[in-house]
Amino acid sequence: MPRANRLASTATALALASAGLVLGGGAAHAATAPHALQTAAASCSQAYLPLPDSSCTPGVTNPDVTPDNIQSTICVSGYSGSIRPPVSYTNALKVQQIAAYGYSDTNTADYEEDHFIPLSLGGSPTDPGNLWPQPRYSVNGYTSADKDTVEFTLYRAVCNGTVDLTSAQNAIATDWTTAASVLGLG
């Protein structure tokens, strides 16, 4: 089910501010530590699964990646690994977001701290508005591995010039389950 474009920076800024987070240098950082998200406990809905709740996870792009520089950023082998945040950051955020989403299963191994707009498509590496605890198990017929497949399909299409970066970002942020077909990729 398509949803409104999630790249709205105003909504992201409001959500981050209400969660005690501040923007700086193109990334959001906890005002004190990732624990700031605890103020939003059980405030994110599971009703959209396998998609995240757009009010909590709208998807945020990396301002350092533009359509003009993809051949020197995302399309370079190893790029995503070079900007991936440390596990200490993503694990702490995952615990808080599992609570915010109200998951009854709190085993962190059952979730992938997913970049909603993937790093390989110019997603923000650290902004909590681009990270969410995506279930690894099947939800409504989809798993995190299915999203990974879509991400790679879109990445290849962007880097080979079949699809432009902005269209790929919008498609995956609107509904990753239909992104490839919306873009004519399958």
N, C-alpha and C positions, 0 to 999 in steps of 0.2 A: 504494500500500500504506500504510494508516494506521500511524502510529507513535505512541508514547506522547507525551502532552502535553509540549511542549518549553518550556513557560513556567516550569519549576521553577527558582526562584531559587537554591536550594541548589546544584543541579548547575552553574548558571551561575557562581556564586561560586567553586566549586571549580575549574572550568575556567579562569576568569580568574586565580585565584591561582596555578595551576600554570603559566600562561603569563606570570607576572610582572606581572600587571595588578591594579590596585586600584580598588575602587568609591569614588566620592565624588560627592556632589551628584546622585545619580540616574544618573550615567553612569560608565562605566569609562574609565580613562585608563592609558596605559602608565606603569609605574613610572618609567621614564627617557624612553622614546620608543617609538613603535610597534615598534621593533626587538625588543622583549621577546617577540614571537610567534615569533621564530626558534628559540626553545628547543623549540617544538612541531613543527619541520620534519618533513614526511612523516608526521604523526601523524593526519591526517584522511583518512577513506576516501572514495573516489569510488564506492563500491558502491551508494550511495543515489541517485545522479544520476537524474533532474534535481533531486532534493532535496539539501540539504546534509547533511553528517554531523551528527547531533544532538549528538554529544559535543563537537563543535567549534563548531557554530552552532545552539544550541537555540532561538534567538529570544528577544528581550528587549523588554519593553514600556517605554514612557516613563511614569514615575510622574506626570508633569504632565498626562497625558491620562486622563480617567476617563469612564465612561458619562454622568455628570452634566454634563460640560463640553464635550462634543463640538461643540456648536453655536458655542462660542467658541474652539475649537482646530481640530481636524482638518477641520471642515466650513466653515471660513473660507477663502475663496479666497487662495492664496499661503502658506498655513500651512506646507506641507512645505518650500517654498523658504526660508522664514524660519528653519528649524531644521536644514537640511541642513548636514552638516559640510563644511569646506573640502576641495577636491580634493587639496591637499597631504597631508591626513590620510588620506583614503580611498585615494589612489594608493599611499602607503607601506604601508598595511595590505594592499592588494591584492597587492603584490609578495610580502609575507611569507606571506599566506594561499595564494597560488598554490603556493609551496614547501611549505607545510603540507599542502595537499591532494595534493601529489605530481604535479601536472599536468605532462605531458611538454612541452606547448605552454606556454611561459612568456611569450608575447607578451601584454602587458597589454591591448592593444586587443581581444583575443578574449574578454575577460571584463568583465562588469558587476559592480562592487562593490555588490552587492545588499543592501538592507535586507530581511532575511528576513520579519520582520513590518514591512510598509511604514510609512513615516512617516505616510501618509494613513490608517493604521489604528491609530495610536498606538504605533508601534515606536520603540525607542530610536534616536536619531540617531547616537550615537558608540560605543556598547558593542560591542566586537568579537564578542560573542556573538550579535549581531544583524546582523552584516555578513559577507558571504562572496563569494568570486570566482565568480559564476555564469557558466557558459559562455554566450556569445552564440549559438554554433552549436547545431545540433540535437543533443540527447542523449536517446536513447530516445523520439524523436518530439516533444520539447518544446524550446522556445527561451526565452531571457529575455523576449522580446516576448510570449510566451504568458502568462508569469507577470504581466507588466504588465497584460495584459487582465483577468486574474482579479482583480488588486489593484483596478483601477478598478471592476469589477463589484461587489466587496464594499464599496468605499468609497461608491459611490452608494447601495447598500442600507442601509448604516449611517446615512448622513446623511439619508436619506429615512424612516428609522424602520422599514424592513422587517426588518432584522436588527440584533440588539444588538451592541455593540462587542466584548464578551468572546467571544461566539460566533464572530464573524468572526476575531478574533485566534487563537482556538483552532483553527478550521478551517484557516486558512492555515499555522499553525505545525505542524499535524499532517500535512497533505499538501496543498500548494497546488494540485496537479493535480486534486484532487477537491473542493476547498473550495467552489466555487460550487454544485456538484450536492448536496453534503452539506447546504448551507444552503437548498436548494430554489430556487436561482437559475439553474439551467440544466443 
